[in-house]
Amino acid sequence: MSDKQYAVIGLGRFGLSVCKELQSSGAQVLAIDIDEARVKEVAPFVSQAIVANCTNEETVKELKLDDYDMVMVSIGADVNSSILTTLVVKESGVKSVWVKANDKFHGKILSKIGADRVIMPERDMGIRIARKMLDKRVLEFIDLGSDLAMTEIVIGHKLLGKRLCDLNLCKERDVQVLGFKRGPNLANAPSLDISLETGDVIIIAGPKTLLAHKLKNLS
């Protein structure tokens, strides 16, 4: 269970899914929208749901959003409201503000006014799908924060018979092999001399740039 508190402003499909996922993970979630129907829809799934206009400075102060660990601004089509809400929330002293952007231009504006992270769901999902299409050996690329990531690599015919040490996955000390899976068996400290078989899964973690470089070399 998490003791962190999150606020989500804008309860369209994206905001609603964020609320549900955060709450199901044990976090405390405050859901906010100017549309009463949307607030009623999300109310059963969150800690608190409120009808409010967060482009208003006084409203944001009353909500005490600066007490929350993170605020997600997920306002959809109304770009002006998205920008103004982001500005007001940042100026209220919120620790971390993530914002959903509709396009690259919208994202640039959000970054300039202080958004801590800009999310473009369709673009980000498209990138993930494209990566999987280009390299079927990579099952998932998980962002761990602080520029770190974790991924699983499936051994294909090209690497059949090579040893784990031949892949040079840990040549840089910042990259670590977290686990090795063969069939139903999982080892958290595999021998580097193990001979690889098709279907083996290697779990590695480290800085994103180093992981990307290693994956490119294995392709």
N, C-alpha and C positions, 0 to 999 in steps of 0.2 A: 504494500500500500504506500502511496505517495502522500506527503503532507504539504505538497506545493499547491499554490493557488493560481489558477489561470482565469483570464477573462477573454471571451470571444465576442467581438462586435461585428454583427452582420450574420444572419442565420439563414443564408441560402443553402444550397446543397453542400457546398464546401464547408461552410461554417458549422452546419449541423453535424457533418461527419467528424469534424475536428472535436466538437463538444462531446459526442458520444464516445469517441476513442479515448479522450483524456479522462472522462468520468469512469469509463470501464477499467482504466488502468489505476484507479484509486485516487485520482487528483480531485481537488475541489474546483468546480467550474461555475463561473458566473457567465450566463448567456445574455446578450443584449441585442435588441433590434428595435427599430421604430415601428415595425409591423406587429401588431398585437397577435395576429393569427400565427405568425412564425414563433413568437415567444411561447404561446400556448402549446405549440407542437413540440418544442424542445423541452418544456418544463419537466416532464416525467423523467428525463434522462440526465438532468444536471442538478447541482446543489442549489442553484438559484437562477431564476430567469426574470429579466426586467425589461419593460418597455421604456426606452430612453433614446434621446438624440445626443450622440456623443460628439457632435460638431459644436456643442455648447460648452464653454469652459466651466460654467457653474455646475452643470450636470455632472461633468467628469470629476470635479472636485468633490461633489456630494457622494459619488460612487466610491471615492477613495481608491482609485485604480492604482495609485502609487504603492499601495500595500501588497499588490499582486506580484508574483514572481515573473509573470510574462503576460502580455496582452497580444492577442491576434486580431488584427483588423481585416475582416474578410468581406467587406462591402463589395457588392458585385458591380452592376452596370453604372452606378452613379459615381463617376470618377472624381468629381468635385468633392462629394461627401467623403470619399475614401481619403483624399489628400488632406482635407481639413481635419477630419477625425484623427489622422495620423499625427498631424502637427499639434493639435490640442492635447492628445494623449502623451506625446513626447515631452511637451512643455509642462505637463503636470508632474513630471518626475518619475514616470514608469521606468523600471529597471531595464526591461527588454521589450521591444515592440516589433513583432513580425507582421508583415502586411501582404495580402494577396493583391497581385497586380494583374491587370487585364492584358497588357502588352508591354513591349520593351520601353516605349516612351513613358508610359505610366510608371513603370518600374524605375526609370531614371529620376523622375521627379520625386518619387518616394525616397529614394536613396539620398537625394540632395537635401531633403527636409529632415533627415535623421532616422529613417527606418533602420532598425538593426539588422533585419533580414527581409528581403523581398522574395516572395514566392509566386511563381507563375505555374500553376498546377498542370495545365495542358502541355506547356513546353517541357517541364521537368519530367512528366510521365512519358512524353515522346522520346526524350533523351534516354530514359531507362529502358524503354522498349527497344530502341535502336541499338543500344549496347548489347542487349540480349540477342538481337537478330544477328549482329556482327560476330559475336563470340558466344557460341552455345555452351562453352565450358564455364562461363561465369554465371552462376545462379542468381546472385544478388550482390549489390554494392550498398552497404549500410553505412550511413553517415553517423559517426560517433561524436561529432562536435570537435572543436579545437583543431580543425583540418585533419582529423583522423577518420579512418573508415575501416570496415571489415568486409571481407568477401569470401565466398566459397568457390573453389576452382574444381571442375570435374575433369579428370584425366581422360583424354581422348587417345586415338590411335597414334598420333604424332609423338606422344610422350611415353607410349607403352614400352616397358622394359628399362626406362631410365630410373635412376635412383633419386630419392627426394633431394639429396645434396646436390645433384646435377642441375637442379632448377635454380640454384643460387637465390632462393627466396629470402634467406636471412643474411645475405652478404652485407647489407647495411644493418647495423644493430637496431635501428628504429623499426624494422619490420620483424614481426614475430609469427611463427607458426603456432596457432592456438590449438589446433586439433587435426586429426587424420581419421577419416572414416572409410572403412571397407566393408561393404554389406551392412550387417547389423552392429558391427563392432566399431567403437569410437575410442581413440587413444588421444590423450591430451599432451603426451610427450613422445611423439613417434621417433623411431630411430631414423637418422638421416641416411642410413645405408639401405633402407627398405626399397625393394624393387617395385616400381609402380605398375598397376594393372588398370585396364580400361574400366572406368566407372568409379575409381577411387576419388574421394573428395578431400581436398586440402583446405583448411580454414586459416586464413592469414589476416593480420591487422597491421596498420601502420599509417604513416602520412599518405594522403590521397595521391600526391604527385609520384611518390615512390611506388605505390601499388599500381598506378596506371602504367608506369614505365615497365614494371615487371610483367604485367598482363600483356602488354604490347610485345615484349620479347618472347613470350610463350606462344603467341599466336602464329 
